[in-house]
Amino acid sequence: MDTSQDRYELGSAPPELERLTRQGRVLEPATRTLLRAAGVGAGMRVLDLGSGAGDVSFLAAELVGPTGEVIGLDQSPDAVELATTRARHNRIDNVRFVVGDIHEPAPGGPFDAIIGRVVLLYSKDPAAVLRTQARQLRPGGVVAPIETDLTTAGARPATPLASRLVSWAGAGFAAANANPTLGRELWEVLREAGLRPLGMLGVQPHFGPGDPNGPALYAGMIRTMVPLLERTGAATAQEIDPDTLEERLAQELIDADAALAYAQLLCAWGTKD
Ligand SMILES: C[S@@+](CC[C@H](N)C(=O)[O-])C[C@H]1O[C@@H](n2cnc3c(N)ncnc32)[C@H](O)[C@@H]1O
């Protein structure tokens, strides 16, 4: 399916894949907590929807161990190539990556777990994606998507530039036809997909002042969105000043002695009856 609403608008050029790699590293502890809570563990066959640079697949590969297997699915050939290269480089041999659209049944089933992090928000019908993929779920297997709630993001205490970035991010996601608050709707999405929700958990990474990861993640995301923000008139490149954004945000947080909260990551997991 390639309607304008289903197109992934943030691209797959090298800087975007680099951003995803950093995001993967920084979000690993939260993601590990969520996947473990959902029951991803030894010996499982896992499907990772929208695998990007491969970080969630690599984490799942570690959780399932040598007797398990992970298949990462992404529509971007560049992302699949990068993830495959990284797997080879890091000698992770229980994972493979394939090009494909999450709206179509993935190859390589059946699966014990179907996961995916920040990908369903780009689909106009996340429940349909899960319903389609869940046809390949083994009895007792789980579907466990992870999505964000952008309304929880910001500096603590609030600072002006951080607040502007969160509002630009909201505008950017809207321009990309993406739903950055899908995380808090996941229980209902599982039900709509014909699954029985079993549990749901939210985890929110915070970065202290002086931690470069927070400003890098935020500024990296906004840099990706500049063309979208300009196209929709939400902000100009001049206002955003993408080249100095990260440094200005880092300095603002140090001056205010503020922590930067990433959007809460939520995972709901469910099964077929
Ligand atoms: C924000 S990235 C997240 C990547 C990875 N899950 C992570 O958390 O690091 C979203 C990924 O989903 C992929 N994607 C978006 N829509 C897709 C679709 N319809 N089918 C397959 N992949 C899709 C994009 O190519 C991109 O790699």
The ligand as an ORCA input file, in Angstrom:
! r2SCAN-3c Opt
* xyz 0 1
  C      11.218      5.878     13.361
  S      11.913      4.521     12.469
  C      12.067      3.298     13.761
  C      13.081      2.230     13.477
  C      13.261      1.172     14.570
  N      12.016      0.469     14.831
  C      13.773      1.799     15.855
  O      12.987      2.000     16.773
  O      14.984      2.102     15.914
  C      10.561      3.911     11.515
  C      10.966      2.832     10.531
  O       9.774      2.262     10.016
  C       9.919      2.058      8.632
  N       8.584      2.072      8.038
  C       7.687      3.080      8.036
  N       6.557      2.712      7.407
  C       6.749      1.438      6.996
  C       5.950      0.497      6.277
  N       4.742      0.831      5.855
  N       6.458     -0.743      6.040
  C       7.707     -1.065      6.459
  N       8.513     -0.211      7.142
  C       8.039      1.025      7.409
  C      10.816      3.193      8.156
  O      11.470      2.866      6.933
  C      11.769      3.329      9.339
  O      12.920      2.537      9.175
*
